[in-house]
Amino acid sequence: MSSSIQLLNPKAESLRREQALQVNITAAQGLQDVLSTNLGPKGTLKMLVDGAGNIKITKDGKVLLTEMQIQSPTAIMIARAAAAQDEITGDGTTTVVMLVGELLRQAERFLTEGIHPRVITDGFEVAREETLHFLNEFIYKPEEITREILLQVARSSLSTKISPELTDVLTPIVTDAVLNVKDPENNNLDLHMIEIMSMMTQTAKDTEFIKGLVLDHDRG
């Protein structure tokens, strides 16, 4: 096999099964270590500098995974899974990376004890089914969702991104913004009806919810 790889690409690296497994686990754990400090209200901010010298400070997992130059194929696959999570639910990017990294960390421990990989994957499948069963107990029907529930969801999401003081300001704003674009007949949401306008002379704590149109031009 090694010679075949060399014929296709003389610079290709050939790894045996144990080495390839360790490389994949290390890549997942490395990505987990980078994002683990972002999680929670007290998560640390990361400073990103692009090739042009522009600086971006964030602790949002989606931004970090998008901006980082990831080389490992395994880490790229995990980053894509996390990005898909963000596209569907709008949150949970860091959580996905943490979960995958921890699953592989535990899998490595069981592999060193001689457990067959198939047994471990079967265990993951059992855990997935139990997790889905547990989560299904908390599903709300559209008519059961109240403003208080939406406030809790918004607060949980915002508190992992911004300070507690700013979370208290933005939680009711984002909740009321979504409720105002909700179609009462079919419960559909057109989030494109919500616009965020940045005012350079104001701070984030001065954010207001305005139901209607905002014109930032002079009347003349």
Secondary structure in CASP SS format (residue, H / E / C, confidence):
PFRMAT SS
TARGET T0000
AUTHOR 0000-0000-0000
METHOD secondary structure of the structure
MODEL  1
M C 1.00
S H 1.00
S H 1.00
S H 1.00
I H 1.00
Q H 1.00
L H 1.00
L H 1.00
N C 1.00
P C 1.00
K C 1.00
A C 1.00
E C 1.00
S C 1.00
L C 1.00
R C 1.00
R H 1.00
E H 1.00
Q H 1.00
A H 1.00
L H 1.00
Q H 1.00
V H 1.00
N H 1.00
I H 1.00
T H 1.00
A H 1.00
A H 1.00
Q H 1.00
G H 1.00
L H 1.00
Q H 1.00
D H 1.00
V H 1.00
L H 1.00
S H 1.00
T C 1.00
N C 1.00
L C 1.00
G C 1.00
P C 1.00
K C 1.00
G C 1.00
T C 1.00
L C 1.00
K E 1.00
M E 1.00
L E 1.00
V E 1.00
D C 1.00
G C 1.00
A C 1.00
G C 1.00
N C 1.00
I E 1.00
K E 1.00
I E 1.00
T E 1.00
K C 1.00
D C 1.00
G H 1.00
K H 1.00
V H 1.00
L H 1.00
L H 1.00
T H 1.00
E H 1.00
M C 1.00
Q C 1.00
I C 1.00
Q C 1.00
S C 1.00
P H 1.00
T H 1.00
A H 1.00
I H 1.00
M H 1.00
I H 1.00
A H 1.00
R H 1.00
A H 1.00
A H 1.00
A H 1.00
A H 1.00
Q H 1.00
D H 1.00
E H 1.00
I H 1.00
T H 1.00
G C 1.00
D C 1.00
G C 1.00
T H 1.00
T H 1.00
T H 1.00
V H 1.00
V H 1.00
M H 1.00
L H 1.00
V H 1.00
G H 1.00
E H 1.00
L H 1.00
L H 1.00
R H 1.00
Q H 1.00
A H 1.00
E H 1.00
R H 1.00
F H 1.00
L H 1.00
T H 1.00
E C 1.00
G C 1.00
I C 1.00
H C 1.00
P H 1.00
R H 1.00
V H 1.00
I H 1.00
T H 1.00
D H 1.00
G H 1.00
F H 1.00
E H 1.00
V H 1.00
A H 1.00
R H 1.00
E H 1.00
E H 1.00
T H 1.00
L H 1.00
H H 1.00
F H 1.00
L H 1.00
N H 1.00
E C 1.00
F C 1.00
I C 1.00
Y C 1.00
K C 1.00
P H 1.00
E H 1.00
E H 1.00
I C 1.00
T C 1.00
R H 1.00
E H 1.00
I H 1.00
L H 1.00
L H 1.00
Q H 1.00
V H 1.00
A H 1.00
R H 1.00
S H 1.00
S H 1.00
L H 1.00
S C 1.00
T C 1.00
K C 1.00
I C 1.00
S C 1.00
P H 1.00
E H 1.00
L H 1.00
T H 1.00
D H 1.00
V H 1.00
L H 1.00
T H 1.00
P H 1.00
I H 1.00
V H 1.00
T H 1.00
D H 1.00
A H 1.00
V H 1.00
L H 1.00
N H 1.00
V C 1.00
K E 1.00
D C 1.00
P C 1.00
E C 1.00
N C 1.00
N C 1.00
N C 1.00
L E 1.00
D C 1.00
L H 1.00
H H 1.00
M H 1.00
I C 1.00
E C 1.00
I C 1.00
M C 1.00
S C 1.00
M C 1.00
M C 1.00
T C 1.00
Q C 1.00
T C 1.00
A H 1.00
K H 1.00
D H 1.00
T C 1.00
E C 1.00
F C 1.00
I C 1.00
K C 1.00
G C 1.00
L C 1.00
V C 1.00
L C 1.00
D C 1.00
H C 1.00
D C 1.00
R C 1.00
G C 1.00
END
